[in-house]
Amino acid sequence: MIPGPSGTGKELVARALHKIGAHPGAPFVAVPCGAGAAADASPYARRGIAALETRMIGEALVRSGNNRSEAARVLGIARVGLLKKIDRLGLQSSAPTAQPGPYEWWELAQGLEVAELPVLVAGSEVDRVLLTRIDPALFRFEVHSAPAGNKGLDDWMTELSAILVINGSYYARKGTPDTPFLSAGRPLGPRDYRSRHGAFVASDDFTGIRDLASERWETAFTDAHDAMVSYPLLLSGDASSRVRADDRWLANRSFIGQDAVGNIILGTTTDAFFSLNRLAAFLRTAPLGLTIALNLDGGPVAYQAIALGAYRRRFCGKWET
């Protein structure tokens, strides 16, 4: 946000940031957001302004722990003004509840589909989930690591000749895994580790997520060729969540889940609307049929790429607060 009274050059700053941003050749579109300007704007611009206000108010409420006075201070408006905006936008006077929007699966090959799931608050899109659904009987899953930290998304896609690459797990300062990790049968990461969350396991007989509340990770890794412990478990078999994280921590998110028929569902958010608790709640209501879901990682290292036939997807996260 670039605050300041009218006429102080906020748009000049925005234009300068656009020129040094990721897409300087794209058009810069200025949308006046004052009350009078919003009333005179086109329907498309009004929807954009409403979405921006919804996002800003929602994040301010999350960061302030639903303290409306503090949220108003963060936004630089009077408390009564905030309450009026909440009422006008149809928001609750608390952190907003996200709802899934309409979406469709698109089959790229037998056993592999992609989709984009809009995340809506009060009818406005505040985030989007890039989804991939895979039949594990038709595709092989592998877990890889580069401790030197010298490989990016394109490097992994090229080196592995992969159809899909997604980030996962957590790493120490020297690039070694913080959690138990199995790559082509080779164990990496700590050997002495206790987990009550989950593990993604790929073996000749089973590919999916194991709930580590009922078994040790060493047992879950038995007979696997590739595996990885991660946390938190966003959705368990009884539809509960094991998230114990600060709701003010918003970031791009990646997750891996499994539906009732055994398909693996991978997701990456394109924006930073979700805290981990909010993501867990969203996945419970999303029409994905998930029976279990495990957080992978988030922030600037949340990425997903697909290359299959003529289809290409390449996304790298940017946001973490």
N, C-alpha and C positions, 0 to 999 in steps of 0.2 A: 504494500500500500504506500502511495506517495501522498501524504497529507499536506494541507496548506490552504490558505484563503484563495479566493478567486483572483486570477491575474498574477500569481507568483511564479508561474512557469512549470506547473506540474506536467503539462503535456509535453513540453520540451524535454524534460527529464525522461518521460516515457518513450519519446521518439529516440533519444540517445541510447536508452537501454535496448530498444528494438534493433538498432543498427549494429550493436555488438552482441546480439543474441544468437540463438541457433538458426534462425531463419531470416536473416537481414534482407533477403531478396523478396520475401513475401510482403504483401501490402500491409501497411499500418492503418488500422481502422480505429478512429476516435469516436467513442460513443459518449456524449455528455450524460452525466448521471445525476444532475440536479433534479429537484422535484419538478420544476417546470419543463426541463428538457425531457425527462422521462415521460411526461404527459404528452408531449408533442412527438415523441419518437415513433418509429414504425413498430408494428406488432412484433417483428423479429427482434428489434433492438430492445423493446420492453421485456420480452422473455429473457433476453441476455442479462439485462439489468437485474431482473428478479432472481435469476439463477446466481448472479454474483452476490447479491445481498443475502440470499439464503445461505450460501457457502460461508460468507464472512461472519454472519450472525451465529451460524451453527458452530464454527470453529471458536469464536469468542466465548460462547457458552461452555464448550468443552474445556477450553483452557482455564476458564474461571471456576470450574467445578459447579456450573449452573448458577453462579452468583450473578444475578442480572445487573446489579449496580457495578460490579467489577467488569462485566462484559461491556456495559455501556462506556465505561472509562477507557477500555482498550480500543473501542471503536471510535472514541472521540465524540460521542453524542450524549445527550441527556438521557437519563433513565426512562423518562416518559416517552421520549422519542423512540427508544429501543422497543418499548412495549407496543407503541403504535405500529412500528414496522413488523413486529412479530404477529400482531393481529392482522395487518394488511396482507402479509405473505401467507397467512394460514398456518403459521408455525406454532408449535407448543412453546411455552415459556421455559424450555429446557433444551438439552441437546437433542437435535432433530432425529427422528426415526427414518431410516432409509428403507425404501421399498424397491423391489426389482421391477424394471420396465420390460416392455415387450422385446423378444429376441427370437432368433431362429438358428438352428444348427445347420451348417453347410458341410456336406461330405466332400472331403478332398480325396479320400481313398477308402477302400473297404476297411472299416474299423478305426477310422480317424476323421473326426469332425471338428470344426471350429465355430465359434460364435463370439459375439460381443454383447455383454449384458449391461444395459444402462442401470445406473444407481440413481434413484429419484428421491427427492425430498420436496414435499408439497408440489409435486408435479414437475419440478425442474430437475434436470440432470446435473448431478454434482460429482459424479465419478463414472467410470466404465470399467468392467472386468473383461479382460481378454481371456477367453476360455478355449481349452482344447480337451476333447473327449476321446480316449483311446481304449481300444479293446486289447488288453495285455496278452491275449492269446495270439495276436497277430503281429505284435511289435516287441522288440527287446529293449529293456530299460537298463541303462548303465549309470554309474556314479563315478565322477572323475574329480580330480583336484590338481591344482597347480600351485604348490607352496610358494614359488617365487613371485606369484602375483603378476605374471607377465603375459597373461592371456585374457583377451577380451571376448566379447560375444562372437564376433566374426572369426576370431582365431579358433574357438571351439567348434563352430559350425564347419569350418574348413578342415581342421585336423581330424575330426571324427566322421566327416561326411554324414552328419546327422540330419535327420528330418526336423527334429525339435531340440532346442536347448533351453533350459530354465535354471535359474540359480537356486541354491539351497544351502542349508546348514549354517554354522557359525564358525568363524576362524579366529585364531589368536594372531598376535602382532606379526609373528614370523610366517603366517600363512598356513600353519598346521591346523587341522580341524579341532574345534573345541569339544566335539561330541564324537562318539564311536562311529566309524566310517569304514566301509568295505568297498574296495574298487578292484574289480576283476579278481576277487578272492584274496586281495592283499589288504590286511588290516591297517588302518591309519587312525590317528586320534588317540585319546586316552584309553587305557585298558581298565583302569579302576574308575568306574563312572556309575552313578545311580540316576535313573530316570523314571519318572512317573507319567511321562507324556506319550510319545509315539515314535515309531520307526517306519520308514519306507523300506521294504524288502523286496528284492527281485531274485527269484530262484527258478529252476526248471519246472517246479510244480506249483509255485505261488508267486504272484506279483501283487502287492498291495500294501496297506498300512496295518501295522500291528499296534494294538493298545498295550503300552508297557505298564499299565496299572495292574495287569494280571499275569505278567511274565517278565523275566529279566531280558535285557537287550541281547545278552549272549545267547539265550535260547532262541530269540526271534531271528538272530543271524544264522542259526544252524542251517546248513545246506544252501545258503544264499551265495550267489556270485557277486552281487552288488547290494549294498544296504547303507542306510544313513539314519542316525538318530537326530530328531529335531524337536523343537518345542515352540510354543505350547500346543497342546492338542485343542484345536478350535471346536471340534465337534466329535463327541464320543458316541458309542453305540446306544446310550440312553438319552441322546440329544443334549447332554450337558457339555459345558465347556470347562477347561482347566486353565483359563487365562487368569493370570495374576499380574497385570501390568497397569501402568499409569494411563488413564484414559486421555491424558493430554498429549500422549505420544502419538502423533499422526504421521503417516508415511505411505509411500507406495508399498504395496503388499504382494507377496507371492504365497500360494498355498497349493497343496496337493490333496485330493480327496478321492473317495471311492463311492460309487453308487450301489444300489441294491443288487444289480446284476453283475457287479464286479468291474465295471469300466473305471479307468483312472481318469480323473478330471483335474486338470491343471489350470490355475488362474493367476493372473497378474493384473493389478489395478493400474490404471493410467494416471491417476491423480492421488492425492494424499488425504482423502476424506476419512479414511478408516483408522481408528485405533484398533487394537487387537480385539477388545471386547465388542466393539461395534461390528467388526468383520464377522466375529463368531455369531452374533445375533442375526446379521444379514444372511449368512449361509444357512441358518436354521429355517429361514422363511423363503429362501430362493428356490425356484422350481427346478432344482438340479438333481433331486433324489438322493442327496448325499446321506450316507450312513456314518461316515467318519471323515474328518478333515484335519490336516496337520499343517501348521504354519511352516513356511520354508525360510524366508528372510524378507527384508524390506529396505526401504530407503533408496539411495542411489545405486545399490547393487541388485535391485529387483528388475530382472530382465527376462524376456522371453523372445525366442526367434523360431520361425518355421520356414522351411524351404521344401516345398513338395509340388512337383509339376510347375505350373505357372504361378502358383500362389506364394506370396512372400509376406511374412510378418516379422518386423524387427522393432522391438520396443526396449528402451532402457529407462529405468526410473530416475527421477531427479530429486524427489522430495522426502524430507524427514525433518520433523520438528521436535 
